[in-house]
Amino acid sequence: HCPTAAFLQQRAQHRLAPGPAGGPRSLMQLLVWDPVTDQMKKIRQDVEDMRHIPERAASIPYVVRPEEDYKRYRRIWLPGWHMQEEIMMFAAIGFGVAVVWLQIYFLLIYRDDRSESLTRWQITDAAGPPTDTPDLVVVFHHPEYEYGDDEDEVEMEDLDHLYSHQKLIQSAFPRLHALVAKGGTTTRKTIRTALLQDTVEYLPTRGFDVQAFASCDSDEMFVRISITKEEVVQHYFRAHSQQVQLSKGLIKKLGIAQDPTESSSAPPWIVFDPALGKTLNEEGVSEVDPTVLGDVYRTYHGTRPEGSVARSIDRIAIVERELGKIVNVDGAVDEGFVVDWYPVHNRRRMTELKHMWGRWGLVFDLSFAQPIHHLRHYFGSRVAFVFAWTGFYAKALTALLLPALVCLGFMIGTWALDYHKNLTLEILQLGFAAVIIVWARMAYLRWAQECKYFCTAWNLTDSVPPTRPGYRGELVVSELNANDTELRGNTYKEVGFRYISAAITLFFCALVMVSIYVWITLFDGKIGIAASVCLSASIKLFEVIFRPVAVWTTNLENHRYESDYTDALIWKNVAFESINYYYPFIYIMVFAKFTDA
């Protein structure tokens, strides 16, 4: 019970390690031994041993345990799932049969729209002869009609965006140039009258046929603009290095053996040269008549019986480009100086399209074949691609019709006989999901081939697109030609408006999400007739509100090129409509179960 004995007893209780010889510690060792120092030595030894762990682990042979790994991964990634061999076997058999059917459909049954032959649609003479149709119409305010805003004062300094070329306006539109040079303010009626007179006097000097007439109620002036002379078309084709397609007859005359009925052997495109026929004669190709344009180039007979190298859409583009060099027509319409402008349909071509493409009998044509090349000649490449995609998608969905009907038959049969309903449902769900994956890949590859073909056949090469008519900016020295001027917008302002436009789109998306939450709360999560009607009305209401907002915000972004403008508008509509149409059902399936409702 002495203090020394108690101290020795406490030391003896701290024997954390044996003595140097491996035996018990002596009394002297217990007196001088420090447990903290000994513990630090042990930690250092452990650290040193840890440095050799990778070397020791590498020397241990790895034993593969696939069954244990499979169970562990399934427990982590597929909790509660158990494989049923019967379901997997029947789903695999159905998947294999469906894949064979998809191969048969896309290789043997599917028909593309590459052929330019119109015999399938039984073209008749019901369309009649070519008609005298203008290419473009510009609607002006009638000078003798009194409008409420005729006497409104307009600052001429604010009209810089109305004219595109500062030098050309002086000679082409002298009245408008005189008003701009004068400066100050001018009445709106004076500007409207100057635009009308300058347009009617200038366009005939460029080879266009112009006719002006008043409307029935004499409040508007319609100016018909058309190109009737083939020499004018050839002049602008040469001036703009327009590429045109060679005729199929020329390919044969050049000694090239190609099947004219094969769509893949379409004639190439070259820069237009009216002297090409004469050059070929000099090179020994005597079968070509240089006076007949159709012997060299492909011709179109929509408006001229003898044919023309220009389609109606080409003539419209010529008029729009030449008029756009002087005045920004879209800007004039926005400012109220011009009523409107529009390209004019060709009555003969529209009747022809109605007879061969708009007949009710084609509703039951499951081939979904379309005269895509014919549509492209009339509406242009952009619209033709829309029709081509719509037709292809309908054809691709037809491939799923047979597997879907088979699955529907199995479902009806098992439910009617009350025989393994749940098992059949699981087999069909698994098998059809796999079929959808394979179908999507096949359809994507086929559409990629169609896109590549049409882009090559229609000569849709990458080039600098023309400036969009609605583009706003200031006239500055051109970066490509210091002797010329071009419109250039404020980059910082455009970027800022694009951020604002994105914020407005996100605001509408958030507004839809909030309305869905209110809808769920209001009806306590019960989807009845009243709730469904309210949801449908809400979806259509938001759609009607957002569409003009999307156009307005895209106009604020001031895109220079038409393709950029279209892409921006499409992305806004896709983002909003994805939320507007699908978020209610996603909310019901995923989030509604965590709410009180």
Buried (B, 14 or more C-beta within 10 A) or exposed (E): EEEEEEEEEEBEEEBEEEEEEEEEBEEEEBEEBEEEEEEEEEEEEEEEEEEEEEEEEEEEEEEEEEEEEEEEEBEEEEEEEEEEEEBEEBBBEBBEBBBEBBEEBBEEEBEBBBBBEBEBBEBEEEBEEBEEBBBBBBBBBBEEBEBEEBEEEBEBEEBBBBBBBEEBBBEBBBBBBEBBEEEEEBBBBBBBBBBBBBBBBBBEEBBBBBEBEEEEEEBBBBBBBBBBEBEBBBBBBEEEEBBBBBBBBBBEBEEEEEEEEEBEEBBEBBEBBBEBBBEBBEEEBEEBEBEEBBBBBBBBEBBBEEBBBBBBBBBBBBBBEBBBBBBBBBBBBBBBBBBEBEBBEBBBBBBBBEBBBEEEEBEEEEBBBBBBBBBBBBBBBEEBBEBBEEBBEEBBEBBBEBBEEBBEEBBEEBEEEEEEEEBBBBBBEBBBEBBEEBBEEBBEEBBEEBBEBBBBBBBEEEEEEBBBBBBBBEBEEEEEEEEEBBBBBEEEEBEEBBEEBBEBBEEBBEBBBEBBBEBBEEBEBEBEEEBEEBBEEBBEEBBEEBBEBBBEBBBBBBBBBBEBBBEBBEBBBEBBBEBBEEBBEEBBEEEBEEEEE
